[in-house]
Amino acid sequence: MVERQESESFVVSALYFDTSTINSLYDDPQCGALTIRLVGESHVRLSLYTFLELASTPCRERRTGLINLARKLLSGYKLLAMPKEILDRSLVALQGGSRDVDPTIGPEWGAVSHALYHPDQAAESFYSTVDGWRKQHQKWYDDIHEQGRPHVQQFIAGLSKADRDVITSGFAKLVRYLCSRRDFVAEFTCGTVINQAVESVTRASTYEAMEQLETWRFFWVGMTYGFYVRSVRSHHFSKRRTPGGIDTAQAVYLAAGDAFVSSDLRQRDMMRLLVPFGWKQRHVWGYDELKQWLLDTTNGG
């Protein structure tokens, strides 16, 4: 297994912004100046899913403004693909002996690329289809969760009371316990998750993916968090208290940069739980923390 890199400080060069961060920046009176500094000091990564959320904004004027801001932040870089596409490509690449994969959108998303660069020219009919794409992705993730939850519950039910008490007492303990059960992880992931992406992957390569691919590791741990808060822990497990499927599915984007930035508190809390399961240190920031980092960087701090 790849060892996680530890250091007291590290350079932040790539930032991932979720939808809430784009909205916070757009509403900031200093939006223009901050955007210029962000582009100059870092590489901002945005996902196709974030674009779909921005494009779902009801107010045409705000929608156009948000998409224009997203384009400026990207500074010529392409949007990251949907989680399912990234997971699919990474597994195919691993089968071919590589961990390198292009995580950006392909030519099939030409209509999105056009709307990104010409939001005022895109027909209203295009924007009316956006919510359907977003709901389709939500259904994909919800189906995985519904298939996987009984496996986790049955596995835990078969443990001794002492083991159950330990792993249900904390999320990190549950994940580490499950990950130490190689056969369970392989069967569970292959049967409930990979069949939604790459059907030909074997159980052996499934566990290899869990060990070698950060995207899959973050996705699996994020999904396990969903199981934990809704199916395992004995209190505060209602959906209104926890991140939804969209939040947990975006766990794959934690691997896209040195810092994951979100104005959503529940999203940040979940991402901070996931960071230790990656191969290197990462920040999870709120919008105010992002501004402070930018100020410190600009001032040479």
N, C-alpha and C positions, 0 to 999 in steps of 0.2 A: 504494500500500500504506500502511496505517495505520502511523505511526511509533511505536515503543516509547517509553513515558515513562520517563525516568531521573531519579532524585533520590537524595540521600544518605539520606533517611529518609522514610517514609510512614506514614500512619495505618492500623492494622490494625483493621478493623471487622467483617469477615465471615470466618469460619473454616469450612473444610470438614474434617469428621472422618471417617476411614474406620473400618472395623470394629475394627481393632486398637486405635485410640485409645479407643473406647467401652469396650472390655474393660479397658484400662489404667486409665481413670478409675474404672470400677466396682470394681476391685480396690484402689484407693487408699484408705487409711484416712481421708483427708480428702475423700472423694468428695462428701459433702453440701455442705460449705463451698465447695469448688471449683466445684461446679455452680452454686450461687447466684451466685458471682462471675463465672463465665463468662456466664451469662444476663444479668447486669447490665452487663458490659463489652463484649459483642460479640453478633453475630448468628451462631449456629451453624447450618451447613447440613449436612444428612444426606441420603443418597440412598435410593431404593427398594432398590437392591442391598444397601446396608448393612443395611437392615431385614431383607431376606431372609436375610442371613447371621446376624444376631442371632436371627431366628426359627427358624433351623436348629440352635440350641444344644440339645443332647440333654437336659440337666438342666432340668426344668420350672421349678424355683425360680430358677435363674440366668437362664434365658431370660426369665421374667417381670420379673426385676430389671433386666436389660439393656434391655428394651423400655420399661419405665417411665422409666429414665434417659434414653433417646433422646427420649422425649416431653417430658421436662422441658427438655432442651437445645434442642429445637426451639422451645419457648415459643410455640406456636400456629402456627408456619409449617408449610407442607406439605413433604413429602419431595420431593426432586428425582427426576425421572423416570429411567427406565433410559437408558443411553447411546444405544441405537438410537432411542428416542422423541425424545430431544433433538436428535439429528442430523437425523432426519426433519423435525421441526417447523422447525428453523432453515433448512433448505434450501427448504422451502415458503415460509417468510417472506421469504427472500432473493429468490425468484422474484417475490414480490409487491412488491419494492422496499423491504423493511424488514430490519433486523438485529436487531430486538427480538422476543423470543419468550418465552412462559411456559415455564420449564423444569421445572415441578412436575407431579406425578401428576394424572391426570384422574379423573373419576367411575367409570371402569371398574375402578379399584383400591379400590372401596368396602370390600371385605373386609379389605384391608390397613389402611385408615384405622380401621376398627372395632377390629382387633386392636391397633393402636398405642395407642388410648385405653382399651381394655379387654382387655389381654393375658390376664388370668386368666379371662375369659369365652369367649375364642375356643376353638372345639372343637379337639380333637386332630387331627381330620381336616383342618382348615385348615393346621395346622403340617406335616402330612405331605405336603401339596401344595407347600409352599414350596421344598423342594429341587429339585422338578421345574422350577419357574419359573427357579431359579438355573441349573440345567443347560441349560435352553433358551437362556438368554442366552449361556452359555459356548459352546454349539454355534454360535450366530450369529457370534460373534467368531472362533472357530476356523475356520469355513468361509471367512470373509473372509481370514484369514491364509493358509490353504491355497491359495486362489485367487491371492492377491497375490504370494506368495513366488517362484513361477516367473517372474513378470514382472520382478521385481527382479533375479533371478539372470541372466536372459537379457539384460537391459539392460546389466548390468555386464560380462557375458561379451563383449559387442560393443564394449567400449571398448578403447582402446590400453592397453598394459601400464603406461605412465606414469600414465595417468588412474586405472586400477584401483588402483595402489599408493597413490595419494594418498587416494582416497575410502575405501579399506578400512583406512586407518591410524587413522581416528577417526570416531565416530558423527556429530559435528557437521559434519564435512567431507562425509560421505555425504549428509546431509539437505540441506545448502546446494547441493550439486552437483545432486541430484535436483530440488530446487525451482527451479533455474535452467533446467531443461529443461521448458518450459511444455507442449509437446505430450505428453511422457511422463507428466507429472503428471496431465493431463486424461484421457488414455486409461486410465492405470492406475487412477485413482480411480473414474472412471465405470464401468469394466469390472469392477472387483473389489469396490468398496465401496458405491457409490451404488446399484447394482442390488439391494443388500440392503435399501435404505431407500426411495428415491424413484426409480422406474424412468424417469420422464419427464424427469429432469434431463439437459441436454445437456452435451457436453464443455466448451463455452464457459462455461456457468454453474458447471461443476465447478471450473474454475480460479478463477473469481470467488469461489466459496465458500472456497477455500483462502486467498485473499487477504483476505477480508472477515470471516470467521467464526472467532473464537478457538476455539470448540468443535471445529470441523472441523480447524483447524490443529493443535491439541493431539492430537486423535485420530489424525490422519495421521502426525504425527511420532512419537507413541507406538507406532503400529503399525510404522512404519519401524524403530524401535528393536528391536522383536521380530524383524524380518527381519535386522537387523544382527547381533544376538548369536547367532542360530541359523542364519544362512545366508551371511553375508558375512565377518565377521572370521575370522581363521585360527586363533584359539586361545580357550579358555575359552568355548565356545559351547553347552555342554550345558544342558538345561532346568533342571537343579538349581542352576545358577549364576546364573540370570536370572529376572526377574519372569515370572509366568505370564500367560495371556490375561486373567485377571480384573484383574490389576494394570495392564496396558497399556490395557485397555478403559476403565478409570476415568480415563484421561488427560483426558477431556472435563470432569471435575469440577474440574480445575485452574482452569478459568475461573469457577468458582462463588464464589470468595472471594479475600481478600488473602493467606491462608495455607492451605496444605494440610498437615494434621497426620496423621502415621502413626507407629505404633510399629514398623512393619516397615522394617528398614534397606534392603532391596532396593527396596521401593516408593519410599522417600525418594530413594535414589540415582538412580532413573529419573526421578522428577518434577523433580529439580534439573537434569537434562539438558534437560528440556522447557521450563522456565521462560523461557530466553532467546528462545524462538520466539513468545512472547506479546506483547501490546501494552503491558504495563505490568509493573512490578516486583512480585514475589510472594515470599513466604517458603515454604519447605518445612521443617517442624519435626518433631522427634521429641516424645514426650510430655514429657520433661524440659524441653525448650525452651519448650513451651507453658506449663508451670508457671512457668518463669522470667519469661516475658512477662507472665503474669497477675500475678505478684508485683510486677514493675516497674511495671505499669500501676496497680495498686492503691496502690502507694506514691508514685505521681506521677512515676515515672522515665521 
